[in-house]
């Protein structure tokens, strides 16, 4: 009887740990977007660029991206950093980066709100960001549909 009780308690603890630790794909998607914008917030644009999906890397040469992000946000907007909030991830199937592109079977949409305080006052940028798994790594995409 003691062995059965010990087995039940052990299984109960194991199940509880599994439930508390196991994350959904939506959780991982939000974590990936959070990491991307944490890099952007710190000015670590090389690290954020590395998180781009291969289709995004076709749109931005790494050097060009690094210069543009720093130039536009730091120089033009007169800001040194920003805060951001993330909405929950929403699963989407057969999503396209832009018209005519091959669909991506499964992506997760996360709405990001960035808040800036700069020489032009306070302003927000709200953007839907998409993430998908590519070779077991979460990759970031932006929407270029018209």
N, C-alpha and C positions, 0 to 999 in steps of 0.2 A: 504494500500500500504506500509505503514511504517513497519508493522508487517512482510509482505512478504520479504521486503528488509533485515530486521533484521534476519529473518530465513535463507535467502540465505547467508548472511555474516557469521552467526554462523556455518552453515553447511560447508562453505568454509574453515573457520579457523579449524574446527574439522577435516576435511579431510586432510588438510595440516599437522596438528599435527600427525595424524595417519600415513601418508606417511613418515614423518621425524622420528618418533619413532619406527614404526614397522620394525622388522628385519627379514631377511630371515633365514632359517635353516643354510645356508652356513655362514652367519654372526655369528650365535651362535656357530657353529663348530669352526671357527677361534678364537673366544673369549675363548673357552674352551682350545684350544691348547696353546693360549697365556698365559692363567692362569697357565697351567701345567708347561710351560717353565719359567715363572716368578718365580714360586716356586723353580724350579730346580736352576735357576740363583741365588736365595737367599740362597741356601743350605737348603731349607725347604723340604727335601725329604719325610718326613712323609706326608706332605700336597699333594705333587705330587703323591705319592703312593696311597693316598686315591682317587685320580681321575682315577685310573686304572679301566678298565672293569674287571668284575669277572674272565674272562679267563686269564687276565694278572696277577691277584692276585694269580692264581694257579701256575703261572710260577715263581713268586717271593714272598717268605716269606717276610713280612714287614721288620723284623730286618735285614735279608740278603740284601735286597734292600738298606736300609739306609746305611749299612756299605760299600757295593760295590760302590755305587755312589760316596760317599765321598772319598773312598780309591782310586778308579781308576782315577777320575778327579783331585782331590786335590793332592794326593800323587804321583801317577805315572806321570801324565802330568805336575805337578807343576803349576797348575793354581788355582786362587781363585774364578774366575767367568768367564763369557762368555757373548757375545752378541748374539742375534739371530734375524732372519727375518723369516717371514711366507708368503707363497704364498696364493693365494685364494683357497678356498675349492672347491673340485670337488666331486659331488655326485656319489656314486658307489652302485650298487645293488648286492646282493648275494655274498658278500665278505667273504673270509675265512682267519682266522688268520694263519692257516697252512694247509698243505695237510691233508685230512682226517677229518678236523674239520667241525662242522655244519656251514653252511653259515649264515651270519648275513644279514638280509633283506636289510638294508640301512645303509651305513656309508658315512662319508665325509673324503676325503683324503686331508691333508694339508702338503705340503712339508716345512720342517723346515731346515734352515741353521744356524748352531751354529758356531761361530767363537771364537777360543781360542788363547790366547797369554800366552805362558808358557815357561818352561825351554828348550823345544824343538823347540821353535820358534812359528810362527803363523800357525795355521791350522784350517781347517773347517771340520765339519761333516754335511753331508746332509742326511736327513732321511725323508721318507714319514711316516706320523703319521695319524692314523685313529681315528675318533670319532663317537660315536653313542649314542643315547638316551637309557638309562636304568632307568626305573621308574622315568621319567621326569628329569633325571640328565645326563649331557654329560659325557661320559666315554672314556678314551684314550686306544688305542690299538696300538701295533707295529706289523709289518709284519714278520712272521717267515717262509714264504714259501721259498722253495729252488729254 
